[in-house]
Amino acid sequence: MSTLDLSRLVRPQTRAGKLIAQCPACAQSGGDKSAQHLVVFEDGAGKWGCVQYPGDKEHRRQIAALVGIESDATFAPRARPPVRPQPAPAPRKLDLPVLRIPTVGELAQLADLRQLPFFAGLELAVQAGVLRCAEMLDAGETVTAWLLLDSSHRCAQARRLDGKPWRGIGDVKAKTLPGSQAAWPIGAADIGAKPFVALCEGGPDTLAAWSLAWWEGKAEKIAPVCVAGAGNTLHADALPLFRGKGIWLFPHHDNAGERARLNWTAQLLGAGALWVQPFSVAPHKDLNEWLTACRAEIGGAL
C-alpha cells in the first residue's frame, strides 16, 4: 500500500480520527470541488482511498502517482454516500434607486468632471442603457449620482455627480449598490454581437472607453465593460459572454492593475476569447487620465 505525502494534499482536515481532503485524481478532471473525496484513516497514518471510486484500482494508482510516496495503491475504503453539495443561496436582489436618463446638462457636467474632451461617448452609453442618473441619499443629504449598470441588473456602481466622496460609507468615491455581485463585469450582459470589448477597471475608465470608441468611429464594434475593482475576479457566469471576442484590457498603471491584468487575461483566454491585448496608458495612471492628456491637443471640449 502506498503512503501519501500529506503535505501535498489540498484542504486537509481531521474528522473523527480520519483525514479528509480533496482527491487529486478527481480534481484533475474538475471534480471534488468540496474537498471531501479522499479519506485517510488513523489520523492520516493509515489506509486510504477515494469514496467516489471505491474498488477502482486505476483511480487509486492516479492518486498514488500524484501525491504518493510509493508506487502502488491497493486499498479501497468502505463506500459511503457521496457528499451532496448544498445549493448556493439565491443572490440578493439588486437594490436600485429610481433611475432616469441624464439631461444634456448632466452629461456636460459629467464630461467636465472627468475632464473628457466631449460628451458624445457618454450619450452612446446612455443609449446602450449603461449610464443612468438618480437622486440618492448620502448621510441624510439628497444628491445626484451617475450609475453604471447593464441589463442583467447583477451589479451597479454609483458616484456622486459633484465628484465628492460618499460621506455615508467612509468617504469613498465609488459606491457598489446593495445586492450587487461585485465580480460581475458591468456591460458584459450587453456585449451581444460586437466583436471587440474594452474591459476597464472602474467607472471613469469605462466612460473614457465609450468616449474613445466614439472618437475612433468604432462604437458599433466595441463594447466597453466595467470591472468594479482590480481585486475582482471575473464572475464565472459572465465568462462565456467573452468567447470569440477580441479584448483590449485597460487596467490601472499600478501594482494592483498589473495583478488584475494577469488574472483577467488568464480567465478570458481560458473562456475562449479570441485574443487579449493590454492597452498601455503609461506614463498616466489610467485611461481617463490618458484621454484627459489628449484634451489640450484637440482644443478642449467640443
N, C-alpha and C positions, 0 to 999 in steps of 0.2 A: 504494500500500500504506500502510495506517495505521501510525503509530508509537504504541507503547504507553507509557503513563505507568507506568514500573516502580515508582514509589513507591506505587502503588495496588494492586499485586499482593499476594496473600496467600501467605505461607510460601514466598517465592522462594529458590532455591538453585542454585548453579552446578555443573554436572557436564559434564566433558569438552568444555568450550567452549560449552555450551548452558545457558541459564537455564530452569529448570523451576519451575512454580508452579501454584497452583490456578486452574482455568479459571473465570472469573467467570460465564460463561453456564451451565456445568454446575452451579455452586454455587447459582445462583438456583433451580434445580429440585431441590435437595437432593443433587446428585451431587458427585463428585470430593472425597470426604472425605480422600483420601490426598494431595491437592495435587500431582498428577502429570500432569494432562492438558495444561496449557498449556506449549508449548515455544517458546522464542525463541532463534534461532541467533546465532552470533558474539558470545557472552558477553552476550546481551541487546540487541545493537545491530542485529541482522539480521532476516530474515524470521521469521514466527511462525505458529502455528496450534494447534488442539486435536487431539490424537492420537485422541480418541474420535470425532470428526466430520470426518475429512479430506474435503475437497471440498464440504462443506456451507457454501454462501455465507451463508445466513441465520444459521447459528450464528456465523460469523466476524463478521457485522455486529453481532450481540448483544455479542460480546466488545469490538468497537471502540466501541460505544455506551457500554459500562460503564467501560472503562479506556483507551480510545484517545484520542489527541491529535487525529488526523484522522478523517474520517468513513467511509472506505472500506477494506475489507479483502478482498484477493484471493488471498492465498497460503494454500495448504494444505501442511503438511509431509508428508514421506513417512510413510505409515502404519506404525505399529508395533503389536505386540500390546498390548492393554490391560493395565494393571497389575493383577495379581491380588492382592487384599488377603490378607494372611496371617491364618489363623484365630486368634482370641484364645485365649490359653491357658486351659485349664479352670480354673475358680475352685477355690482350695484349700478342702478340706472344713473346715467349722467344727469347731474343737476344743472340745468341751463337756465340763465335768466331769459327775459323776453328779448329776443333778437330782432334786429332791424337792419335794413340796408343803410350803410353810411351815406351821409349827404356829401355833395361835392366839396363843401367847406371842410367837412371832417377828413375827407381823403387828402385835401390840400394840407390840412393841419398835420396829418399823419406823415405825409411825404416830407414836410418841413421838419417834423420831429426827428425822423430817421435820416434827414439830410439827403433824401433821394432826389435826383435831378429832375424828376417828373412824377406824376401820379397815374399815368396811363396804365402801368403794370398793376397798380392797386385796383383799378377798375376791372381789369381782367380777373383778378382774384375774387372780386365781388360777384361778377357774372358766373364764375365757377362755383359759387356757394361756399367758398372757403373763408372769406373775410366778412365779418359782421361787426356791428356795434351794439352796445347795450348799456343801460343805466344799471349800475351795481353799487352795493353798499360797501364802504370801506371805513371801518372804525366809526360807524354811525353817520358818515357823510355819503351822500349820493354823488357818484362820479360817473363820467362817461368812459367806457372801456372799448378797446378793439379786441376782437377774438378771432382765433383760427380754429376751425373745426372742419370735418368733412361729413359726407352723407351717412357714414356708419354711426356717427354720434358715440364713438367709443373713447374719444379724448378731445378735450377743448382746453385751450390756454388763453388767458386774458391778460392784457396790460392796460394801464391807465393811459387815456389819450393825451393827458397833460404831461406824460413822461415821468411822473412821480412814482415812487415805490408804493406798494400796498402796505399801509401802516398797520392794518389789522392782522397781517400774517408775518410781522417781523421785518418790515421794510425791504421786501424783495420785489424785483421788477415784474417777474412773471408769476402768474397765479394759475396753476393747473386745477381745474374745477373739480369739486367733489364728484365721485363716481367715475372719474376718468381712469382709463387703463393707460398709465403714463408711457408704457412701452409701445403703444400704438402710434405709428408714424402718420401724422395728420395730413391727409390728402391722398394716402395710399388707396383708399376705397374708390377714388375717382380718377385713377390713372387711365383706366379704360384702354383704348386702342393707341394712345400716344406712345411712340416708340422710344422716347427718352425721358429720363427722370432726373431732376435736380434735387438730390437728397441733402437737406440743410440742417445744421444744428441751430435750433431756436427760431422764434418767430421773426425777429428783424431780418435775419439772413433769408428767410423764406420770402418775405416781402421784396427783398433785393433780387431774389431769383425771379420772381414774377416780373419785376421791372427789367431785368436783364433779358428775359425771354421776349418781352415786347420790343425792347431796344434792338435786339438782333433779328426781329421779324420771325421768331420761331415759336410763338406762343401756341400754335396749333399742334406742335410736335413735342413740346417739353411740358412735363407735369412737375411743378415744384411740390416737394413733400417736406414736412417739418417733423424732425425728431425733437421731442420736448427738452432733451438734455443729453450731454455727451455720455453720461453714465448709463443711459438706457440701452439695453439690448433689444433689437427689433422684435416686435411681437410675432410669435410663430404663425398666427393666423394671417398676418399681412404678407409674409414672405412669398407665397405663390403669386401675389399681385405684381411682383417684380420679375417674374420669369420671362425670359426673352427680351428684356429691356436693356438698352444702353444707359448706364447710370453715371452721372457726374456726382462726386461727393464734395460737399462744402463744409468740412469740419472747421472748428476754430484753429487758429495757428498757435496752439499751446500743447502742453503735455496731455491734457485730457482729450483734446481734439485728435491727437495722434493715436491715442489708445482707441478712441471711437472709430477712427478710420480703419484701423486693423480689424477691429471687431465687426464692423458693418460690412467691410469688404468680404470677409470670410463667410458671413451669413448670406450675403447677396449672391456670391458666386456659387455657394452650396445650394441655393434655392433655384439656380438656373438662369441668373442674369447673363445677358449676352456679353457684357463687359462692364467693369467698374473702374472709373478713372478719377483720381483726386484732382481737384482744381486748386492750384496754389494761389493763395491770397497774400503771400509774403510780399513785402515786409509788414503788411497790415494784419490786424488781429482776426478779422472775419470778412465775409463777403460784403456786409453792409458798409464797413469802413473802406473796403476796396472800391466799391461803387461810388461812395462819397468822394473818394480821391479823384474820380473822373469828372465830378461835377464842375470843377473850375475849367476843365478842358472843353466842356461843351456849353459854357456860358451860363451856368445856373439853371434854375427850374424853367421848364418850357411851358 
